Amino acid sequence: MRFSTLLTALSASALSSARIIGIAAPSTLAPSQPYNLTLITENYIQAVADIAVAWGLAPSPGYPFTLGSYSSSAYLGPDKSNTLTNVTIPATAPEALQNWMGKEMLLSAGVYSLYGVSGSVSMANFNVTVMVGEETGAELVRSTGFVWGTGQC
């Protein structure tokens, strides 16, 4: 009886342990138009409390450790944290992107999280290159891992 209770508890804990491993966004952003910033998740060995995400745009190639001039943020908290389902953040491309029409921009995001029972602080950072165009594109671009910061890979 105790073994089955332990097995159930371990199974539930394994299903609820996840971390954010990247971002995805439309390959083309249109000034003043809404788009979805997707936080990509994966199964992980311990619980991760994701606190917030901040993102921004800068002319490509961008600068290390920065989000750029056009930044925004969103609270993640318990409802959007430690889940195996990718997290969708509604965003709007800034009107000032009009000045960059037809150019590449670096979309960078930083995710502030607390890892495990000890609450180890982590700042994981991701980026993708997007184009500025007349319409927000349907095709997505996806980051390929942690690019800078104190991510706990």
KERO-273090 format. One record per atom (N, C-alpha, C): residue number from 1; residue in one letter; atom name; y, z, x. Coordinates in Angstrom, 1 decimal, padded with zeros to 4 digits, always signed. Example, Ala and Ser with C-alpha at 12.3 -4.5 7.8 and 13.67 -1.06 7.14 Angstrom:
<nodes>
1 A N -005.7 +007.8 +013.2;
1 A CA -004.5 +007.8 +012.3;
1 A C -003.3 +007.8 +013.2;
2 S N -002.2 +007.1 +012.8;
2 S CA -001.1 +007.1 +013.7;
2 S C +000.0 +007.9 +012.9;
</nodes>
This chain:
<nodes>
1 M N -001.2 +000.0 +000.8;
1 M CA +000.0 +000.0 +000.0;
1 M C +001.3 +000.0 +000.9;
2 R N +001.3 +000.8 +001.9;
2 R CA +002.4 +000.9 +002.7;
2 R C +002.6 -000.4 +003.5;
3 F N +001.5 -001.0 +003.9;
3 F CA +001.6 -002.3 +004.7;
3 F C +002.3 -003.4 +003.8;
4 S N +001.9 -003.5 +002.5;
4 S CA +002.5 -004.5 +001.7;
4 S C +004.0 -004.2 +001.4;
5 T N +004.4 -002.9 +001.3;
5 T CA +005.8 -002.6 +001.2;
5 T C +006.6 -003.0 +002.4;
6 L N +006.0 -002.7 +003.6;
6 L CA +006.6 -003.1 +004.9;
6 L C +006.7 -004.6 +005.0;
7 L N +005.7 -005.3 +004.6;
7 L CA +005.7 -006.8 +004.7;
7 L C +006.8 -007.3 +003.7;
8 T N +006.9 -006.8 +002.6;
8 T CA +007.9 -007.3 +001.6;
8 T C +009.3 -007.0 +002.2;
9 A N +009.5 -005.9 +002.8;
9 A CA +010.8 -005.5 +003.3;
9 A C +011.2 -006.5 +004.5;
10 L N +010.2 -006.7 +005.3;
10 L CA +010.4 -007.6 +006.5;
10 L C +010.7 -009.0 +006.0;
11 S N +010.0 -009.5 +005.0;
11 S CA +010.2 -010.8 +004.5;
11 S C +011.6 -011.0 +003.9;
12 A N +012.0 -010.0 +003.1;
12 A CA +013.4 -010.1 +002.5;
12 A C +014.4 -010.0 +003.6;
13 S N +014.2 -009.2 +004.7;
13 S CA +015.2 -009.1 +005.8;
13 S C +015.2 -010.5 +006.5;
14 A N +014.1 -011.1 +006.7;
14 A CA +014.1 -012.4 +007.4;
14 A C +014.8 -013.5 +006.6;
15 L N +014.7 -013.4 +005.3;
15 L CA +015.4 -014.4 +004.5;
15 L C +016.9 -014.2 +004.5;
16 S N +017.4 -013.0 +004.8;
16 S CA +018.8 -012.8 +004.6;
16 S C +019.5 -012.7 +006.0;
17 S N +018.9 -013.1 +007.0;
17 S CA +019.5 -013.1 +008.4;
17 S C +019.8 -014.5 +008.8;
18 A N +021.1 -014.8 +008.9;
18 A CA +021.6 -016.2 +009.2;
18 A C +022.9 -016.1 +010.0;
19 R N +023.2 -017.2 +010.7;
19 R CA +024.5 -017.2 +011.4;
19 R C +025.0 -018.6 +011.3;
20 I N +026.3 -018.8 +011.6;
20 I CA +027.0 -020.1 +011.5;
20 I C +026.9 -020.7 +012.9;
21 I N +026.4 -022.0 +012.9;
21 I CA +026.1 -022.7 +014.1;
21 I C +027.0 -024.0 +014.3;
22 G N +027.8 -024.3 +013.4;
22 G CA +028.6 -025.5 +013.5;
22 G C +029.5 -025.8 +012.3;
23 I N +030.2 -026.9 +012.4;
23 I CA +031.1 -027.3 +011.3;
23 I C +030.8 -028.8 +011.0;
24 A N +031.1 -029.2 +009.8;
24 A CA +031.1 -030.6 +009.4;
24 A C +032.3 -030.9 +008.5;
25 A N +032.8 -032.1 +008.6;
25 A CA +034.0 -032.4 +007.9;
25 A C +034.0 -034.0 +007.7;
26 P N +034.8 -034.5 +006.8;
26 P CA +034.9 -035.9 +006.6;
26 P C +035.4 -036.6 +007.9;
27 S N +034.8 -037.7 +008.2;
27 S CA +035.2 -038.4 +009.4;
27 S C +036.6 -038.9 +009.4;
28 T N +037.2 -039.1 +008.2;
28 T CA +038.6 -039.5 +008.0;
28 T C +039.3 -038.5 +007.0;
29 L N +040.4 -038.1 +007.4;
29 L CA +041.2 -037.2 +006.6;
29 L C +042.5 -037.9 +006.2;
30 A N +042.9 -037.8 +005.0;
30 A CA +044.1 -038.4 +004.4;
30 A C +045.2 -037.3 +004.3;
31 P N +046.4 -037.5 +004.7;
31 P CA +047.5 -036.5 +004.6;
31 P C +047.6 -036.0 +003.1;
32 S N +047.8 -034.7 +003.0;
32 S CA +048.0 -034.0 +001.7;
32 S C +046.8 -034.1 +000.7;
33 Q N +045.6 -034.6 +001.2;
33 Q CA +044.5 -034.7 +000.3;
33 Q C +043.5 -033.6 +000.6;
34 P N +042.8 -033.1 -000.4;
34 P CA +041.8 -032.1 -000.3;
34 P C +040.5 -032.6 +000.4;
35 Y N +039.8 -031.7 +001.1;
35 Y CA +038.5 -032.1 +001.7;
35 Y C +037.7 -030.8 +001.9;
36 N N +036.4 -030.9 +002.1;
36 N CA +035.6 -029.7 +002.3;
36 N C +035.3 -029.6 +003.8;
37 L N +035.6 -028.4 +004.3;
37 L CA +035.1 -028.0 +005.7;
37 L C +033.8 -027.2 +005.5;
38 T N +032.7 -027.7 +006.0;
38 T CA +031.4 -027.1 +005.8;
38 T C +031.1 -026.3 +007.1;
39 L N +030.7 -025.0 +006.9;
39 L CA +030.2 -024.2 +007.9;
39 L C +028.6 -024.3 +007.9;
40 I N +028.1 -024.8 +008.9;
40 I CA +026.6 -025.0 +009.0;
40 I C +025.9 -023.7 +009.5;
41 T N +024.8 -023.4 +008.7;
41 T CA +024.1 -022.1 +009.0;
41 T C +022.7 -022.4 +009.5;
42 E N +022.1 -021.4 +010.1;
42 E CA +020.7 -021.4 +010.4;
42 E C +020.1 -020.0 +010.3;
43 N N +018.8 -019.9 +010.3;
43 N CA +018.1 -018.6 +010.3;
43 N C +018.4 -018.0 +011.6;
44 Y N +018.4 -016.6 +011.6;
44 Y CA +018.7 -015.9 +012.8;
44 Y C +017.9 -014.6 +012.8;
45 I N +017.8 -014.0 +014.0;
45 I CA +016.9 -012.8 +014.2;
45 I C +017.5 -011.5 +013.7;
46 Q N +018.8 -011.5 +013.4;
46 Q CA +019.4 -010.3 +012.9;
46 Q C +020.5 -010.6 +011.9;
47 A N +021.0 -009.6 +011.2;
47 A CA +022.1 -009.9 +010.2;
47 A C +023.4 -010.2 +011.0;
48 V N +024.2 -011.0 +010.4;
48 V CA +025.5 -011.4 +010.9;
48 V C +026.5 -011.3 +009.8;
49 A N +027.5 -010.5 +010.0;
49 A CA +028.6 -010.3 +009.0;
49 A C +029.7 -011.3 +009.4;
50 D N +029.9 -012.4 +008.7;
50 D CA +030.9 -013.3 +009.0;
50 D C +032.2 -012.8 +008.3;
51 I N +033.3 -012.6 +009.1;
51 I CA +034.5 -012.0 +008.5;
51 I C +035.5 -013.1 +008.0;
52 A N +035.8 -014.1 +008.9;
52 A CA +036.8 -015.1 +008.6;
52 A C +036.6 -016.3 +009.4;
53 V N +037.2 -017.4 +008.9;
53 V CA +037.2 -018.7 +009.7;
53 V C +038.6 -019.1 +009.7;
54 A N +039.1 -019.6 +010.9;
54 A CA +040.4 -020.2 +011.0;
54 A C +040.1 -021.6 +011.6;
55 W N +040.9 -022.6 +011.1;
55 W CA +040.7 -024.0 +011.5;
55 W C +042.1 -024.6 +011.7;
56 G N +042.1 -025.7 +012.5;
56 G CA +043.4 -026.4 +012.7;
56 G C +043.1 -027.8 +013.2;
57 L N +044.2 -028.6 +013.3;
57 L CA +044.2 -030.0 +013.8;
57 L C +045.2 -030.1 +014.9;
58 A N +044.7 -030.9 +015.9;
58 A CA +045.6 -031.2 +017.0;
58 A C +045.3 -032.6 +017.4;
59 P N +046.3 -033.3 +018.0;
59 P CA +046.0 -034.7 +018.5;
59 P C +044.9 -034.6 +019.5;
60 S N +044.0 -035.6 +019.4;
60 S CA +042.8 -035.6 +020.4;
60 S C +043.3 -035.9 +021.8;
61 P N +042.8 -035.3 +022.8;
61 P CA +041.6 -034.5 +022.8;
61 P C +041.8 -033.0 +022.6;
62 G N +043.0 -032.5 +022.2;
62 G CA +043.3 -031.1 +022.0;
62 G C +043.3 -030.3 +023.2;
63 Y N +043.4 -029.0 +023.1;
63 Y CA +043.5 -028.0 +024.2;
63 Y C +042.5 -027.0 +024.0;
64 P N +041.8 -026.6 +025.1;
64 P CA +040.8 -025.5 +025.0;
64 P C +041.4 -024.2 +024.4;
65 F N +040.6 -023.5 +023.7;
65 F CA +041.0 -022.2 +023.1;
65 F C +042.2 -022.3 +022.1;
66 T N +042.4 -023.4 +021.5;
66 T CA +043.5 -023.5 +020.5;
66 T C +043.0 -024.2 +019.2;
67 L N +043.7 -023.9 +018.1;
67 L CA +043.4 -024.6 +016.8;
67 L C +044.3 -025.7 +016.5;
68 G N +045.5 -025.8 +017.2;
68 G CA +046.4 -026.8 +017.0;
68 G C +047.6 -026.4 +016.1;
69 S N +048.5 -027.3 +015.8;
69 S CA +049.7 -027.0 +015.1;
69 S C +049.5 -026.8 +013.6;
70 Y N +048.5 -027.4 +013.1;
70 Y CA +048.3 -027.4 +011.6;
70 Y C +047.1 -026.5 +011.3;
71 S N +047.3 -025.2 +011.2;
71 S CA +046.1 -024.3 +011.0;
71 S C +046.1 -023.6 +009.6;
72 S N +044.9 -023.2 +009.2;
72 S CA +044.7 -022.5 +008.0;
72 S C +043.6 -021.5 +008.3;
73 S N +043.3 -020.6 +007.3;
73 S CA +042.2 -019.7 +007.4;
73 S C +041.6 -019.3 +006.1;
74 A N +040.5 -018.7 +006.1;
74 A CA +039.8 -018.2 +004.9;
74 A C +039.0 -017.0 +005.2;
75 Y N +039.0 -016.1 +004.2;
75 Y CA +038.1 -014.9 +004.3;
75 Y C +036.7 -015.3 +003.9;
76 L N +035.7 -014.9 +004.7;
76 L CA +034.3 -015.2 +004.3;
76 L C +033.7 -014.0 +003.6;
77 G N +033.6 -012.9 +004.3;
77 G CA +033.1 -011.6 +003.7;
77 G C +031.6 -011.7 +003.2;
78 P N +031.2 -010.7 +002.5;
78 P CA +029.8 -010.6 +002.1;
78 P C +029.3 -011.8 +001.3;
79 D N +030.1 -012.4 +000.4;
79 D CA +029.7 -013.5 -000.4;
79 D C +029.4 -014.8 +000.3;
80 K N +030.0 -015.0 +001.4;
80 K CA +029.8 -016.2 +002.2;
80 K C +029.3 -015.9 +003.6;
81 S N +028.6 -014.9 +003.7;
81 S CA +028.1 -014.4 +005.0;
81 S C +026.6 -014.2 +005.0;
82 N N +026.0 -014.4 +006.2;
82 N CA +024.6 -014.1 +006.3;
82 N C +023.7 -014.8 +005.3;
83 T N +024.0 -016.1 +005.1;
83 T CA +023.3 -016.9 +004.1;
83 T C +022.7 -018.2 +004.8;
84 L N +021.6 -018.6 +004.4;
84 L CA +021.0 -019.8 +004.9;
84 L C +021.5 -021.1 +004.3;
85 T N +022.4 -020.9 +003.2;
85 T CA +023.0 -022.0 +002.6;
85 T C +024.3 -022.3 +003.3;
86 N N +024.6 -023.6 +003.7;
86 N CA +025.8 -023.9 +004.3;
86 N C +027.0 -023.5 +003.4;
87 V N +028.1 -023.1 +004.0;
87 V CA +029.2 -022.5 +003.3;
87 V C +030.3 -023.6 +003.3;
88 T N +030.8 -023.9 +002.1;
88 T CA +031.8 -024.9 +001.9;
88 T C +033.2 -024.2 +001.7;
89 I N +034.1 -024.6 +002.5;
89 I CA +035.5 -024.1 +002.4;
89 I C +036.4 -025.2 +001.9;
90 P N +037.1 -025.0 +000.8;
90 P CA +038.0 -026.0 +000.3;
90 P C +039.3 -026.0 +001.2;
91 A N +039.7 -027.2 +001.7;
91 A CA +040.9 -027.3 +002.5;
91 A C +041.7 -028.5 +002.1;
92 T N +042.9 -028.5 +002.6;
92 T CA +043.8 -029.7 +002.3;
92 T C +044.4 -030.1 +003.6;
93 A N +044.3 -031.4 +003.9;
93 A CA +044.9 -032.0 +005.1;
93 A C +046.4 -031.8 +005.0;
94 P N +047.1 -031.4 +006.1;
94 P CA +048.5 -031.2 +006.0;
94 P C +049.3 -032.6 +005.8;
95 E N +050.4 -032.5 +005.1;
95 E CA +051.2 -033.7 +004.9;
95 E C +051.7 -034.3 +006.2;
96 A N +051.9 -033.4 +007.2;
96 A CA +052.4 -033.9 +008.5;
96 A C +051.5 -034.8 +009.2;
97 L N +050.2 -035.0 +008.7;
97 L CA +049.3 -035.9 +009.4;
97 L C +049.8 -037.4 +009.2;
98 Q N +050.7 -037.6 +008.3;
98 Q CA +051.3 -038.9 +008.1;
98 Q C +051.8 -039.5 +009.4;
99 N N +052.3 -038.6 +010.3;
99 N CA +052.8 -039.0 +011.6;
99 N C +051.7 -039.5 +012.5;
100 W N +050.4 -039.2 +012.2;
100 W CA +049.3 -039.5 +013.1;
100 W C +048.4 -040.6 +012.4;
101 M N +048.9 -041.3 +011.5;
101 M CA +048.1 -042.3 +010.8;
101 M C +047.4 -043.3 +011.8;
102 G N +046.1 -043.4 +011.6;
102 G CA +045.3 -044.3 +012.4;
102 G C +044.9 -043.7 +013.8;
103 K N +045.2 -042.5 +014.0;
103 K CA +045.0 -041.8 +015.3;
103 K C +043.8 -040.8 +015.1;
104 E N +043.2 -040.4 +016.2;
104 E CA +042.2 -039.4 +016.2;
104 E C +042.8 -038.0 +016.3;
105 M N +042.2 -037.1 +015.6;
105 M CA +042.7 -035.7 +015.7;
105 M C +041.4 -034.8 +015.9;
106 L N +041.7 -033.7 +016.6;
106 L CA +040.6 -032.7 +016.9;
106 L C +040.7 -031.6 +015.8;
107 L N +039.6 -031.5 +015.0;
107 L CA +039.5 -030.4 +014.0;
107 L C +038.7 -029.3 +014.7;
108 S N +039.4 -028.2 +014.9;
108 S CA +038.7 -027.1 +015.6;
108 S C +038.6 -025.9 +014.6;
109 A N +037.5 -025.1 +014.7;
109 A CA +037.4 -023.9 +013.8;
109 A C +036.8 -022.8 +014.7;
110 G N +037.3 -021.6 +014.4;
110 G CA +036.8 -020.4 +015.0;
110 G C +036.3 -019.4 +013.9;
111 V N +035.1 -018.9 +014.1;
111 V CA +034.5 -018.0 +013.2;
111 V C +034.4 -016.6 +013.8;
112 Y N +035.0 -015.7 +013.2;
112 Y CA +034.9 -014.3 +013.6;
112 Y C +033.8 -013.6 +012.9;
113 S N +032.8 -013.0 +013.7;
113 S CA +031.6 -012.4 +013.1;
113 S C +031.3 -011.1 +013.8;
114 L N +030.5 -010.3 +013.1;
114 L CA +029.9 -009.1 +013.7;
114 L C +028.4 -009.2 +013.7;
115 Y N +027.8 -009.0 +014.8;
115 Y CA +026.3 -009.3 +014.9;
115 Y C +025.6 -007.9 +015.0;
116 G N +024.5 -007.9 +014.2;
116 G CA +023.5 -006.8 +014.2;
116 G C +024.1 -005.5 +013.7;
117 V N +023.2 -004.5 +013.8;
117 V CA +023.5 -003.1 +013.3;
117 V C +024.7 -002.5 +014.1;
118 S N +024.8 -002.9 +015.4;
118 S CA +025.9 -002.3 +016.2;
118 S C +027.2 -003.0 +016.0;
119 G N +027.3 -004.1 +015.3;
119 G CA +028.5 -004.8 +015.0;
119 G C +029.2 -005.4 +016.2;
120 S N +028.4 -006.1 +017.0;
120 S CA +028.8 -006.7 +018.2;
120 S C +029.8 -007.9 +017.8;
121 V N +031.0 -007.8 +018.3;
121 V CA +032.1 -008.8 +018.0;
121 V C +031.8 -010.1 +018.6;
122 S N +032.0 -011.2 +017.8;
122 S CA +031.8 -012.5 +018.3;
122 S C +032.8 -013.5 +017.7;
123 M N +033.3 -014.4 +018.6;
123 M CA +034.2 -015.5 +018.1;
123 M C +033.5 -016.8 +018.5;
124 A N +032.9 -017.5 +017.5;
124 A CA +032.2 -018.7 +017.8;
124 A C +033.2 -019.9 +017.4;
125 N N +033.2 -020.9 +018.3;
125 N CA +034.2 -021.9 +018.1;
125 N C +033.5 -023.3 +018.1;
126 F N +034.0 -024.2 +017.2;
126 F CA +033.4 -025.5 +017.1;
126 F C +034.5 -026.5 +016.9;
127 N N +034.2 -027.8 +017.2;
127 N CA +035.2 -028.9 +016.9;
127 N C +034.5 -030.2 +016.6;
128 V N +035.3 -031.1 +015.9;
128 V CA +034.9 -032.4 +015.6;
128 V C +036.1 -033.3 +015.7;
129 T N +035.9 -034.6 +016.0;
129 T CA +037.0 -035.5 +016.1;
129 T C +037.0 -036.3 +014.7;
130 V N +038.2 -036.3 +014.1;
130 V CA +038.4 -037.1 +012.9;
130 V C +039.5 -038.1 +013.0;
131 M N +039.5 -039.1 +012.1;
131 M CA +040.6 -040.1 +012.1;
131 M C +041.5 -039.7 +011.0;
132 V N +042.8 -040.1 +011.1;
132 V CA +043.7 -039.9 +010.0;
132 V C +043.9 -041.3 +009.3;
133 G N +043.6 -041.3 +008.0;
133 G CA +043.7 -042.6 +007.3;
133 G C +044.3 -042.4 +005.9;
134 E N +044.2 -043.5 +005.1;
134 E CA +044.8 -043.5 +003.8;
134 E C +044.0 -042.7 +002.8;
135 E N +042.7 -042.7 +003.0;
135 E CA +041.8 -042.0 +002.1;
135 E C +040.8 -041.1 +002.8;
136 T N +040.5 -039.9 +002.3;
136 T CA +039.5 -039.0 +002.9;
136 T C +038.1 -039.7 +002.8;
137 G N +037.4 -039.8 +003.9;
137 G CA +036.2 -040.5 +004.0;
137 G C +035.0 -039.7 +003.4;
138 A N +033.9 -040.4 +003.0;
138 A CA +032.7 -039.8 +002.5;
138 A C +031.8 -039.4 +003.7;
139 E N +031.8 -040.2 +004.8;
139 E CA +031.0 -039.9 +005.9;
139 E C +031.4 -038.6 +006.6;
140 L N +030.4 -037.8 +007.0;
140 L CA +030.7 -036.6 +007.7;
140 L C +030.5 -036.7 +009.2;
141 V N +031.2 -035.9 +009.9;
141 V CA +031.0 -035.7 +011.3;
141 V C +030.6 -034.2 +011.5;
142 R N +029.8 -034.0 +012.5;
142 R CA +029.2 -032.6 +012.7;
142 R C +029.4 -032.2 +014.1;
143 S N +029.7 -030.9 +014.3;
143 S CA +029.9 -030.4 +015.7;
143 S C +028.5 -030.3 +016.3;
144 T N +028.5 -030.2 +017.6;
144 T CA +027.2 -030.1 +018.3;
144 T C +027.1 -028.9 +019.1;
145 G N +027.3 -027.7 +018.5;
145 G CA +027.2 -026.4 +019.2;
145 G C +028.5 -025.8 +019.5;
146 F N +028.3 -024.6 +020.1;
146 F CA +029.5 -023.8 +020.5;
146 F C +030.3 -024.5 +021.6;
147 V N +031.6 -024.6 +021.5;
147 V CA +032.3 -025.3 +022.6;
147 V C +033.2 -024.4 +023.5;
148 W N +033.6 -023.3 +023.0;
148 W CA +034.3 -022.3 +023.8;
148 W C +034.4 -021.0 +023.1;
149 G N +034.7 -020.0 +023.8;
149 G CA +034.9 -018.6 +023.1;
149 G C +033.8 -017.7 +023.6;
150 T N +033.5 -016.7 +022.7;
150 T CA +032.5 -015.7 +023.0;
150 T C +031.3 -015.7 +022.1;
151 G N +030.9 -016.9 +021.7;
151 G CA +029.8 -017.1 +020.8;
151 G C +028.5 -016.5 +021.4;
152 Q N +027.7 -015.9 +020.6;
152 Q CA +026.5 -015.3 +021.1;
152 Q C +025.3 -016.2 +020.8;
153 C N +025.1 -017.1 +021.6;
153 C CA +024.0 -018.1 +021.3;
153 C C +022.7 -017.6 +021.8;
</nodes>
